[in-house]
Structure formats: C-alpha cells, structure tokens
Amino acid sequence: GKKTWNTAYVCDHKINFEFTQILESVDSCVMTPSDGRGDRVGHAIALLPGEFICSRNGRYRFGMDKFGSLVWKDEETNKEIILFEGQNEYSFALSMNADLVVYDEKRQPVWNLPCIYEVHFGAECLVNPMFYYDCPYLHLHADGVVALNYLENGYDDDSFWGEVNIKKVYEWEDGLWDLG
C-alpha cells in the first residue's frame, strides 16, 4: 500500500478488546474517561455485544446489539438499521485508517468496510480542557448522524481535521440507510 508518515504505527497498532470493560456505562452507553458523555469512541477500541455510543439526548445509539450485530438505532421511533448482522460474541472497532471492522469471538476480523477517504492517525486531534481524542474517532450527534472525525493528508505541516457523516465515507449497500 501507499506509504505515509504513520504506516508503521498503523500496522503495529492492536485493537483493545478490554478497554470498555473497565468503563462505567449508563444504560449500555459506554462512558469514556475522556469525555464522560458516551457519544464518542476512538479508533482501536472495541465495542462488545450490548455496548453503544449514544447521542447526548439519549435518542440514538450506534454499536453492537446483544446479538453481536452492528446497528444504528432511534430509540424514540424504534427504527433500527442493521449495518452488519453478526453473531453472539462479535465485537466492533474503528481501525486506525477508519475502516469499520467486526471481529468474531476469536478476535479475528469477519467483516471490513473500508473508508473511501484517505484517513490518517493524529494524536490529540480534538483537544478541550476536559477531554481529548486521537483521530480517527466516531461521534454520534444529537440528530442521529454518526460522524467520522479524522485527519486528512497525514503530514504534520499540512494535515487538516475533518468531520463527515459515515453515510458518505463508506460504500454502503444501496438503500441501507433508508428509514421510510
């Protein structure tokens, strides 16, 4: 593949399947120590069955249902989109290059949806006095939009931060996001 300043780091980075087990959760929404809100998840952090990121207003969820499927849910209307139908013990993580990856019970990838944008790792691309996130990461907004936050280009002197709806940066099955 194409070599970038962070290629070696990406190749060596492992998914953390234990991280969420030490976190507080509220109604299955994983509350990270970085922000304490549960509406974001960083790359290389696995969401296990029954774990979600949740919009601040509590209406929307994105993550793994108790059956091991990757889902987006609207709790108010009871609408659900199954992005990948999994099995018990499956988990999900965002890779360092922003691929969406589902892992089986042996922690082997069983599904990978590549990002169509060129995405790079960036340390502390979102910094606030209260929290920080390395890029890329996913953020579930109060309107239900799941946004990919990332650095484009990947070179320290000319990279820039971007945020885009995941409907636009992955090649989804036709009609998948239609809620009609």
Summary of the structure (lengths in Angstrom):
residues: 180
radius of gyration: 15.5
end to end distance: 39.7
largest distance: 45.5
contacts: 541
relative contact order: 0.16
helix: 8%
strand: 41%
